[in-house]
Each structure stands twice: as structure tokens, then as C-alpha cells.
Amino acid sequence: MRICTLLPSATEIAFALGLGDRVVAVSHECDFPAAAREKPVVVRGRIGSENSTSGEIDALVRQQLSRGEGLYGLDLELLQRLNPDLIITQGLCDVCAVGYDDVMAAAGALRPPARVLSLSPGSLGEVLRDITRAGNATGTSGTADTLVRALEERVERVAAHVRDASPRPRVACLEWLDPLYSAGHWVPEMVELAGGKDVLAVKHKPSARITLETLVEAAPDVIVLMPCGFDERRTLQEWAPLKNLPAWQAIPAVADGRVFAVDGSKFFNRPGPRLVDGLEILARLIHPTLFESA
């Protein structure tokens, strides 16, 4: 089987299932594990965002989408040469990957046409189910079942560790900083499992734009900065303009020194196995004393 993975989480899942040698193509954002970086790239971004601020990236994205143009280009010629049997993509977010209709058209143009597996989870449970689906589609169901059980056990260990925790801190997770977006989908569920109360988002609902006033009114005890696509260094850089705003200084989490920058790409934005690492990180940030000896 020849597999093309068009988003980082799909690539991570494929490698976790032991399918790295069968992956023949990836997207430009597929950087984990390291071996994924050696694969042919069939997706390229259409906007240059490497040296842009969060606000500039947001403006570029909105401009591109307003013209009815996708954010990513698919190298059809290379895809045809690689001729995958299975293409793994998603239909969850137009900002995250090649448009689903474009993928279906490209898959249908191959000879023979490639199968398409679309992963569009909205919850942590659905992320784990997608691992099972990927296993079923690739003949690695046994490996997938073993992986899912191990991840579920880690989730349960975290939940059990904080089950009797009191109080449950008010938590705000920010998926973008200019403009501000609350992190949705599986993140509020992760906050709850980690012993906190998400004060901005609703479980299994998309991320949503908010105002600084909304954040101030929510009065979170803990703020976790997890901008989509950014690591800790870039997050700290983008956070700088917020620090000096009087309204920001009035937030309890800021006053108490409980604002944390994390690697969103690795542990929170991508719906793959490493979300469980993200859950464990969240639990330690929300309840540090419970995990001092853990």
C-alpha cells in the first residue's frame, strides 16, 4: 500500500501505526516524526507566513478565503507520479489543509483512483476512533487497537489523579493571539479531564474569535497560550504585545503568574496521538502540586 498523508496529524498516526515505509507523500507541515521530513511534499502553502505576525497572518488568510481561493496548493503532477492507493485528509478546517473537494478531485484523477480517508474529529474520543479507522483502512487494526488502549490508559490516569481536586481552576486556552481565539474542539474536554474548568469554549465546538474584554470578564485563574502552528518560542514572541495592556494585567492568571506558553503544534492543535501528551502537560499546569512527585 502507498499512502499519502495531507496533514500532520495523519502523518503522525501513520507512523505510529508502523506505516512510515508506506508513506510516499506528505504536506509541507508534516514534521513529526523526523523521518516524515524526508518524504516527498505534495502540498505547499499559498501565503507566506513565516515572517508575518499573528495579525498579518490572519489578514492574509481572510483575504485569500474572501477571494474563494484555498490556502494550499496540491502538486498534482507529483501526486500522479507517486500514485498512492490511499490519501488521508480532513474536512474539519479550511485553514488546516487542502480543501476536501480538491482532494477528492485529485484522488479521482489517479489511475486507479485512490481511496480517501477523511479524519474530522471534534473530540478526544473521536481522535482515538480515527486512529482505529486508519488502522482498519491500512490493515493495521491490531496495532491501532494496542495504541488506542495505551492512550486511553494514560487519559484515565490523568483523570483519576485530578478526580477529587478542589477547587477546579478557571482556565482559558488561546488558539490565536491577534485576534484572540479560544481553543475549541477537543481542548475544552482536555481541560476538564485535566481538572480545570474552561471558561471560554464549549466542548466539541469549533474555536471562536473573542475580544480581550471577554477574556477579562471570564477572569481565568490559568491562561494557556497555544497558537495554532506555533512553538513556544514563536508563541512568546507573539504574546509580547499583550503583556503591557492594562486590561491584560487585570486578569487573575496574569496577576498570579499563571500564564503559560506551550507548543501548540506538538501537543494541542493536531488531532493525533500527542494530544495525550498535551493532556498530561495541561494537568501539570492546572494542578502543579498534585504532580510534584508524579
Steps between C-alpha positions, in 0.01 A plus 500: 500500500617850410369770735481877457437698818389858443512630857743465789267305729438240229874465449554453874228235512643315201847487652359401841334204326834392357417616149788741449650294219165507318456877517600633158386863531428758770416868540750780556399514867563132577803515727447215748654256534829617349478236226189675365716794392677274252180416310398668171285808562182532291341794687629857518359804677381785278565778751842591636456505877841407640601861573151640555339592830181332621296800387660499156443127458134540597458777242668293227281199576180705494602667175575168332176338616294808404619453142382141509856372478641220712795547729686200360605374162519132408779385270287285272786401272710366786197334657431318175860381479488369857160342431377429857233240570371687805484873574438607859361851540246694706181698459514681832667832419571688176792675669671173592531303178415471130127537436312170512345546155844561349629182661209297369555634149871420516434150632249433224747608234752233601510169315367304669317756718632518854285436804452803727479478877382825657578562866281772653491450878338746735584327827781305659296181469453562130876552459555155648226355278674649198813306594286186492353604165849555360600157627201338333572678172864394495485144629656593834191469721686299764770763535236773509306324776816464709589867450150620585488291818834641613382857435169438677685367804711816517187716472336308783809534720487878465125512563534278808784711638293820496156349563474631857689822438342807652467772400499457126681803358339713231701447183524692172677341203585735214547355153591834338620829646422767239208493481430290807344158447395254768611143433208272423429144383689261730681764712211581743462125555873475573468784752218319675691171508801689639296631792413847378195692381521657155343845529508595131419203280244220473602138466503367144414839348735687262750756618345847519616858475473693826583849621747596769200626698347151486823351629519754783139437599562124506766562770701181442733373771719336234567608142662260255632651178492241220485685165437267209823417318732671751761359734584653840755744360264640239216509753706707743586737217135547403393537862725800562256773381229377738716520809494877539127550450330618824205268441731200465674588826165489682439130427546276809721253310731784398515646849582158647764413240299212358524575128672219311629478144496149355583341167159501334616312191642207693245452773169681445415603141554173317243225565741212536660283771697787653180663626536264795842655569319834489246376754780401736661842455170676573445300818841605633437864416153505657585292811879523547492385863319178412776405259807607697607139553335355189 
